[in-house]
Amino acid sequence: MDFDRLTDLVFVPGISGREEMVRQKIIEMLPGKTEYSVDGLGNLVTVVGNSDRSIGFAAHMDEIGLLVTGIAEDGTLSFRKIGGVLDELLPGRHLDIVTSEGIVIEGVIGVVPPHLRGSDGENKQPHSIDVGARSPEEAHEMGIRVMDYAVFRKQVSMLKDEYMAVRALDDRFGCSLLLDLADFLTDNEPGCRVVLAWTVQEEIGLYGAHALSSERRVDAFFPIDSFGCCSRLTGPVKPGKGPVLRMSDSRSLASYDLAQKLIKLAERKEIPLQYGATGGGTDGIPFAQKGIRMVPLALAMKYLHSETECISVDDYDNLLRLMQEICKDPEGVLE
């Protein structure tokens, strides 16, 4: 794992529909002289190799967060949640508000202390963001406008030097893996044409992937994403036991035939591999709807969509190995 690169990506803010800063950072990290394109929705794409056969990998750039919807008379900001933000994540949190000028302003979501609550102990007041402004005018002077956005403040924790925990690993680890693969392909000619795509607006409906699937025809597609784990639904899948073939989720089924080929490839190369079912959906869905075989390649992630999303460093490295082997001998999975 390139820890510095992944950390840099994690700390760039970018909710669904506002991925421009993440996209620019990825462009800066691409291998030198890499040709790329950006479509009208904001997907970033680069293609390596020349062949009639092709495979695609994708990772989404957007993260969950908050969209500023209004400024109250007391200077606090109202907001709506973007993506799957849990209500319990909101109270008592530190935020970074990103203005239209790209300036980051600190804010917090406060709580009503227990001393001031009713006899039932509940806080019935709606949540709002406090940036220290005392009026709408002061908020405007700070550069804050309606339609600016906020992300949760991020802190990286390394657990036992084996696990990395931080907000926005979903799916910046995937973005980082695609950059690792791009680096690999600059020195290793792939056995087919390889499409690498960093997509937008996955968290609110896979809109980037829908656009991508209409523009790019591939023979097999591999979205790189998280596998929310460690519940009864997901069974024995857990971080540290290898990357995961995400065979089923709330909205799709992976190609069984393609998955069997990946399992055999992993066995030949002695890459640990897990597979199972989880919730949610991935960028592979629009491709499957167009008749393209797809298998999401994932990392088991604890505490998905929280401030402490947690993955295994070894799983990351083994997933990169699997992606490299697919590119070196794609016929083994496309036949």
C-alpha positions as CSV (number, residue, x, y, z in Angstrom):
1,M,0.0,0.0,0.0
2,D,1.2,3.5,-0.9
3,F,0.2,4.9,2.5
4,D,1.0,8.5,1.6
5,R,-0.9,8.4,-1.7
6,L,-4.0,6.9,-0.1
7,T,-3.9,9.3,2.8
8,D,-3.6,12.3,0.4
9,L,-6.7,11.0,-1.5
10,V,-8.7,10.5,1.7
11,F,-8.1,14.0,2.8
12,V,-9.3,15.7,-0.4
13,P,-13.0,16.6,0.1
14,G,-15.6,15.7,-2.5
15,I,-19.2,14.7,-2.0
16,S,-21.4,13.4,-4.8
17,G,-21.7,16.0,-7.5
18,R,-18.7,17.9,-6.2
19,E,-15.8,15.6,-7.0
20,E,-13.7,18.2,-8.8
21,M,-11.0,18.5,-6.2
22,V,-10.6,14.7,-6.0
23,R,-10.5,14.4,-9.8
24,Q,-7.8,17.0,-10.0
25,K,-5.7,15.3,-7.3
26,I,-6.0,12.0,-9.2
27,I,-4.9,13.6,-12.5
28,E,-1.8,15.0,-10.7
29,M,-1.0,11.5,-9.5
30,L,-1.4,9.8,-12.9
31,P,1.9,8.4,-14.3
32,G,3.7,11.0,-16.5
33,K,2.3,11.6,-20.0
34,T,-0.8,9.5,-19.3
35,E,-3.6,10.5,-21.7
36,Y,-7.0,10.9,-20.1
37,S,-10.4,12.3,-20.7
38,V,-13.2,13.7,-18.6
39,D,-16.8,13.3,-19.7
40,G,-19.6,15.7,-19.3
41,L,-20.7,14.3,-15.9
42,G,-17.1,14.4,-14.5
43,N,-15.9,10.8,-14.9
44,L,-12.1,10.5,-15.4
45,V,-11.0,7.8,-17.8
46,T,-7.7,6.5,-19.2
47,V,-7.2,3.6,-21.6
48,V,-4.1,1.4,-21.7
49,G,-3.3,-1.1,-24.5
50,N,-4.6,-1.9,-27.9
51,S,-6.8,-5.0,-28.5
52,D,-10.2,-6.1,-29.7
53,R,-10.7,-7.5,-26.2
54,S,-11.2,-5.2,-23.3
55,I,-11.7,-5.1,-19.5
56,G,-12.7,-2.2,-17.3
57,F,-11.9,-1.2,-13.7
58,A,-13.7,1.6,-11.9
59,A,-13.7,3.3,-8.5
60,H,-15.9,6.1,-7.4
61,M,-14.5,9.4,-6.3
62,D,-17.4,10.7,-4.2
63,E,-17.9,10.4,-0.5
64,I,-20.9,10.9,1.7
65,G,-21.4,14.3,3.3
66,L,-23.7,17.3,3.8
67,L,-25.0,19.9,1.4
68,V,-25.7,23.4,2.8
69,T,-29.3,24.3,2.1
70,G,-29.8,27.5,4.1
71,I,-28.3,30.1,6.5
72,A,-30.5,30.9,9.6
73,E,-30.8,34.3,11.3
74,D,-28.4,33.2,14.0
75,G,-25.7,32.3,11.4
76,T,-26.0,28.5,11.6
77,L,-26.3,26.4,8.5
78,S,-29.1,24.0,7.6
79,F,-28.2,21.0,5.5
80,R,-29.3,17.9,3.8
81,K,-27.5,14.5,3.9
82,I,-25.8,13.4,0.7
83,G,-25.4,9.6,0.4
84,G,-26.0,7.2,3.2
85,V,-25.2,9.3,6.2
86,L,-26.3,7.7,9.5
87,D,-28.2,10.1,11.8
88,E,-26.1,9.0,14.7
89,L,-23.0,10.3,12.9
90,L,-24.2,13.9,13.1
91,P,-24.3,15.2,16.7
92,G,-21.0,16.4,18.2
93,R,-19.1,16.1,15.0
94,H,-16.3,18.3,13.6
95,L,-16.8,19.3,9.9
96,D,-14.9,20.9,7.0
97,I,-17.1,23.2,5.0
98,V,-15.9,23.6,1.4
99,T,-16.8,26.9,-0.2
100,S,-17.4,27.6,-3.9
101,E,-13.8,29.0,-4.0
102,G,-12.4,25.8,-2.6
103,I,-11.7,27.3,0.8
104,V,-12.1,25.0,3.8
105,I,-13.8,26.5,6.8
106,E,-14.1,24.6,10.1
107,G,-17.5,23.9,11.6
108,V,-19.2,21.7,14.2
109,I,-22.6,20.1,14.8
110,G,-23.4,20.8,18.4
111,V,-25.6,19.0,20.9
112,V,-28.0,20.1,23.6
113,P,-26.3,19.1,26.9
114,P,-28.2,16.8,29.2
115,H,-28.6,19.6,31.7
116,L,-31.0,21.4,29.3
117,R,-33.0,18.5,28.0
118,G,-36.5,17.5,29.0
119,S,-37.3,14.8,31.5
120,D,-37.2,12.2,28.7
121,G,-33.6,13.2,27.9
122,E,-34.3,13.6,24.2
123,N,-33.0,16.3,21.9
124,K,-35.8,17.3,19.6
125,Q,-34.0,20.3,18.1
126,P,-32.9,19.8,14.4
127,H,-29.2,19.6,13.8
128,S,-27.4,22.6,12.3
129,I,-23.8,23.5,11.5
130,D,-22.1,26.1,13.6
131,V,-19.2,28.0,11.9
132,G,-19.0,30.8,14.5
133,A,-21.1,33.2,12.4
134,R,-23.7,35.2,14.3
135,S,-25.8,36.2,11.3
136,P,-26.3,35.4,7.6
137,E,-24.2,38.4,6.8
138,E,-21.2,37.1,8.8
139,A,-21.5,33.7,7.2
140,H,-21.4,35.4,3.8
141,E,-18.4,37.4,4.8
142,M,-16.7,34.1,5.6
143,G,-17.4,33.0,2.0
144,I,-20.2,30.5,2.8
145,R,-23.1,30.2,0.4
146,V,-26.0,27.9,0.0
147,M,-25.0,24.8,-2.1
148,D,-21.5,24.7,-0.5
149,Y,-20.9,21.3,1.2
150,A,-19.4,19.8,4.3
151,V,-17.5,16.6,5.0
152,F,-16.6,15.0,8.3
153,R,-13.2,15.9,9.7
154,K,-10.8,13.0,9.1
155,Q,-8.2,11.4,11.2
156,V,-6.2,8.4,10.3
157,S,-5.7,5.6,12.9
158,M,-3.3,2.7,12.2
159,L,-4.5,-0.3,14.3
160,K,-1.7,-2.7,15.2
161,D,0.0,-1.6,12.0
162,E,-2.3,-4.0,10.2
163,Y,-5.5,-2.0,9.7
164,M,-6.1,1.6,8.5
165,A,-9.2,3.4,9.8
166,V,-10.4,6.8,8.5
167,R,-13.5,8.4,6.9
168,A,-13.7,8.1,3.1
169,L,-11.8,4.9,2.6
170,D,-15.0,4.1,0.7
171,D,-13.9,4.5,-2.1
172,R,-10.6,6.4,-2.0
173,F,-8.9,3.1,-1.5
174,G,-10.3,2.1,-4.9
175,C,-9.1,5.3,-6.5
176,S,-5.7,4.6,-5.1
177,L,-5.7,1.0,-6.4
178,L,-6.5,2.2,-9.9
179,L,-3.5,4.6,-9.7
180,D,-1.3,1.7,-8.5
181,L,-2.6,-0.3,-11.5
182,A,-1.9,2.6,-13.9
183,D,1.7,2.7,-12.6
184,F,2.0,-1.0,-13.1
185,L,0.7,-0.8,-16.7
186,T,3.2,1.8,-17.7
187,D,5.9,-0.8,-17.4
188,N,3.9,-3.9,-18.1
189,E,1.9,-4.1,-21.4
190,P,-1.5,-5.6,-20.7
191,G,-2.9,-8.6,-22.6
192,C,-5.9,-6.6,-23.7
193,R,-7.2,-3.0,-23.7
194,V,-7.7,-1.9,-20.1
195,V,-10.1,1.0,-19.2
196,L,-9.5,2.7,-15.9
197,A,-12.3,4.9,-14.7
198,W,-12.8,7.1,-11.7
199,T,-16.5,7.8,-11.5
200,V,-18.8,10.4,-9.9
201,Q,-22.1,10.3,-8.0
202,E,-22.0,6.6,-7.0
203,E,-23.3,7.3,-3.5
204,I,-26.5,8.8,-4.7
205,G,-27.4,6.4,-7.6
206,L,-24.5,5.2,-9.7
207,Y,-25.0,8.1,-12.1
208,G,-21.4,8.2,-13.2
209,A,-21.3,4.5,-13.9
210,H,-24.5,4.8,-16.0
211,A,-22.9,7.4,-18.2
212,L,-19.7,5.4,-18.4
213,S,-21.5,2.2,-19.4
214,S,-23.2,4.0,-22.2
215,E,-19.9,5.3,-23.5
216,R,-17.5,2.4,-22.9
217,R,-18.1,-1.1,-24.1
218,V,-16.0,-3.7,-22.4
219,D,-16.0,-7.5,-22.3
220,A,-15.8,-7.7,-18.5
221,F,-16.1,-5.1,-15.8
222,F,-14.6,-5.0,-12.3
223,P,-15.8,-2.2,-10.0
224,I,-13.4,-1.7,-7.0
225,D,-15.4,-1.0,-3.9
226,S,-16.0,-1.8,-0.3
227,F,-17.7,-4.9,1.2
228,G,-19.5,-3.9,4.3
229,C,-18.8,-6.8,6.6
230,C,-18.9,-8.3,10.0
231,S,-22.7,-9.0,10.4
232,R,-24.9,-12.0,10.1
233,L,-25.6,-11.2,6.5
234,T,-21.9,-11.2,5.5
235,G,-20.9,-14.4,7.4
236,P,-17.2,-15.1,7.9
237,V,-15.9,-12.4,5.6
238,K,-13.7,-10.0,7.5
239,P,-10.6,-7.8,7.0
240,G,-7.3,-9.5,6.9
241,K,-8.4,-12.7,5.1
242,G,-8.0,-11.4,1.6
243,P,-9.8,-9.3,-1.0
244,V,-13.5,-10.2,-1.6
245,L,-15.5,-11.1,-4.6
246,R,-18.8,-9.3,-3.9
247,M,-21.1,-11.9,-5.3
248,S,-24.4,-10.4,-4.2
249,D,-25.7,-7.2,-2.7
250,S,-29.0,-5.4,-2.4
251,R,-29.2,-4.6,-6.1
252,S,-27.2,-7.0,-8.1
253,L,-25.6,-10.5,-8.6
254,A,-22.1,-10.9,-9.9
255,S,-21.3,-13.1,-12.8
256,Y,-20.9,-16.6,-11.4
257,D,-18.9,-17.8,-14.4
258,L,-16.5,-14.9,-14.3
259,A,-16.1,-15.3,-10.5
260,Q,-15.1,-18.9,-10.9
261,K,-12.3,-17.9,-13.3
262,L,-11.1,-15.3,-10.8
263,I,-11.1,-17.9,-8.0
264,K,-9.0,-20.2,-10.1
265,L,-6.6,-17.4,-11.0
266,A,-6.2,-16.5,-7.4
267,E,-5.5,-20.1,-6.5
268,R,-2.8,-20.3,-9.2
269,K,-1.1,-17.2,-7.9
270,E,-1.6,-18.0,-4.2
271,I,-3.7,-14.9,-3.6
272,P,-6.0,-15.2,-0.6
273,L,-9.6,-14.6,-1.6
274,Q,-13.0,-14.3,0.1
275,Y,-16.5,-14.1,-1.4
276,G,-19.9,-13.5,-0.1
277,A,-23.0,-11.3,0.1
278,T,-23.5,-7.8,1.5
279,G,-25.8,-4.8,1.2
280,G,-25.8,-1.7,-1.1
281,G,-24.7,-1.6,-4.7
282,T,-21.8,-0.9,-7.0
283,D,-20.8,0.8,-10.2
284,G,-21.1,-2.7,-11.8
285,I,-24.9,-2.6,-11.9
286,P,-25.3,-0.4,-15.0
287,F,-22.8,-2.7,-16.9
288,A,-24.7,-5.8,-15.9
289,Q,-27.9,-4.2,-17.1
290,K,-26.3,-3.8,-20.5
291,G,-25.4,-7.5,-20.6
292,I,-21.7,-7.2,-19.6
293,R,-20.3,-9.7,-17.2
294,M,-19.2,-8.0,-14.0
295,V,-17.7,-9.0,-10.6
296,P,-17.1,-6.3,-7.9
297,L,-13.6,-6.7,-6.5
298,A,-13.8,-5.5,-2.9
299,L,-12.1,-5.0,0.4
300,A,-13.8,-6.2,3.6
301,M,-14.5,-3.0,5.5
302,K,-15.6,-2.6,9.1
303,Y,-17.7,0.4,10.1
304,L,-18.7,1.3,6.5
305,H,-20.1,4.9,6.1
306,S,-18.7,6.0,9.5
307,E,-15.7,8.1,10.5
308,T,-13.8,4.9,11.3
309,E,-14.0,2.9,8.1
310,C,-11.4,0.2,8.5
311,I,-9.6,-2.0,6.0
312,S,-6.6,-4.4,6.1
313,V,-3.3,-3.3,4.6
314,D,-2.6,-6.8,3.4
315,D,-6.0,-7.1,1.7
316,Y,-5.2,-3.9,-0.2
317,D,-1.9,-5.3,-1.4
318,N,-3.4,-8.7,-2.4
319,L,-6.2,-7.0,-4.3
320,L,-3.6,-5.0,-6.3
321,R,-1.9,-8.3,-7.1
322,L,-5.1,-9.8,-8.3
323,M,-5.8,-6.8,-10.5
324,Q,-2.3,-7.0,-12.0
325,E,-2.7,-10.7,-12.7
326,I,-6.0,-10.1,-14.5
327,C,-4.3,-7.5,-16.7
328,K,-1.3,-9.7,-17.4
329,D,-3.4,-12.7,-18.6
330,P,-6.9,-11.5,-19.3
331,E,-7.7,-14.4,-21.6
332,G,-7.8,-16.6,-18.5
333,V,-10.9,-14.7,-17.3
334,L,-12.4,-13.7,-20.7
335,E,-12.3,-17.1,-22.4
